[in-house]
Amino acid sequence: MGAANHLVFAVVLPRQRKNLKEQYFIKIVPDRGDVIHRFAVTRRGITIAAAAAAFVFMTFLAAVAGQIVHARAEVASLRTTANKQKQQLQRVNATTATIQAQLQTVQKQNQQIQQMIGVQSRPPAPHVLQKTSRLSSPDSGPNLDVLAVQTERTAQTARDLQLRVFKVLNVRHLAELARARTIAAIPSIDPVDGAPVIGCFCYRTSPSAEFHPGVDLGADYGDVVRAAAAGTIATTGWDGGYGLKVDIDHGNGYHTWYAHLSRIDVQPGEYVHKGEPIALVGNTGFSTGPHLHYQVMRNGTAIDPAPFLNGVPANVLASLP
């Protein structure tokens, strides 16, 4: 095997005076000495090469320094963004907590309303939202979605309750109106504004021995007589010993009679309200002086009018639906 070739560099320095044009020789001598390669360079070339290398090195350093500055700026920007996101997440968490608290209040109010109107409801399914530290995780979206679902569900419940409340209130209002009409049609006032009872619902011997089926109310001739309850005028006119009489049918089994009148101001078939004037006190028929004979009939039978002079009797109210 032949020997390996080795390069030998030799630099030959000139002996003349140094200047930019003086040359340096570089020789490349192979190990076997076959051919010697010789290169000549000047001081100027060496200086230019060194300057170029220095320029490239400084450019490289400048580029590295620029990259470092840019990296620091990006780090600072990312840090600022992270702080802003953290603050936003904190605000989102605070808002979420507020909304959840309001939501729970509305849900509780909805349940109370349902209880008041007699509507049974199922308690809302509990959903626990994660705290701020977890809102930055991928679960933050689902958490807000849960809150949105809860809010929409509660809003729908509130809308349903609103319709139900209106319906219940309407039904109750109609029931109250019906009850009020029922009560208005039950005798409950003194026909001559608080006149004293001078003749009882009882057996008596004067002016004749007989049962007196009503009460006599002391009043002056010409005093206004008012309807004791709402109803329709059944009959008017002369009725034997009752003299001039008005009969009001209250449409619920009750009739009221007003007798010994001096004048009648209503006609049969006319509807009158409770307290509406219907006649004037007189002394007609079998009467010993001006007064009002007031009689209450229940399903064709005379009952004591005294309990009906100051409101509907408690036992009658209790029997109402």
C-alpha positions, 0 to 999 in steps of 0.5 A: 500500500502506498504511503498517505499524502500529507500536505505541508504548508510553508509560509515564506516571509519576504525580507524587504520592507513591510508595506501593503504591497509586500507579498507573502507566499504559501507553499503546499508541499505534498508528503511525497514531494511530487508537486509543490503548490505556491500561492502569493498573498499581499498584506492588503489581501490579508487586511481585506479578508480580516476586515470582511471576517470581522464584518461578517462576525459583527453582522452575525452578532447584531442579528443575534442581538436583534433576535434576543430583543425581539424574543424579549418583546414577544415574551413581554407581549405574551405576559401582558396578554396573559394578564389581560386574559386572567383579568377577563377570566376573573370578570367572567367568573364574577359575572357568572357567579352573579348570574348564577345567584340571580338565577337561583333567586328567580328559580326560588321565586318561581317555586314560591309562585307555583306553590301559591297557585297550586302548581306542582313543579320539579326542583331544577337540576343542580349544575355546579359551575367551575371556578375562575382557575378552571375557566381557562381550561377547555371546560370553560365553554361547557360551563358557560353553556350550562349557565346558558341552558339554566338561564333559558330553562328558568326563563321558559319556566317564568314565561309558563308561570306567567301564563298560568298565573294570568289564567289562575288570576282570571279564574279567581277573578271570575270566581270572585265576581261570581261570589260577589254577584251571589252575595249581592243577590242576598239581602244584607242591608236595612231598606230604610237606612238603619231604621229601628225594628218596631215590629218583630218576626213573631206571634203578636196580639196587636193589632191582631192575634197572628204570626207576623211574617216580617219586621216593621221598620220605623220610618217617616212618611215619604222616606226612601225605600231601597232594595236590600239586594240585587234582583229583578222586580217580580210584582208591584201594586196593591196586595190586600192588607200589605197595601202598595207592595214591591216584590223583588226576585233575587234569583237565588231562592230569595225574595224580599217584600216591601209593603205599606208604601206610599209610592212605587218607583219601579216596574215589573221586569226591571233589574235593580242593584243593591241599595237602589231606590225603589219606593217611598214609605207610606201607610197603605193597607192594614197599617196603624201608622207610617212604617215599612213592612219588610219581609224575606222569603226563602224558597217560598217560606218567610224567614226572620229578616233581622239577621239580614239587616246588617250584612249577610249572616255568617251561616249563609256565607259559610254555605256559599261555594 
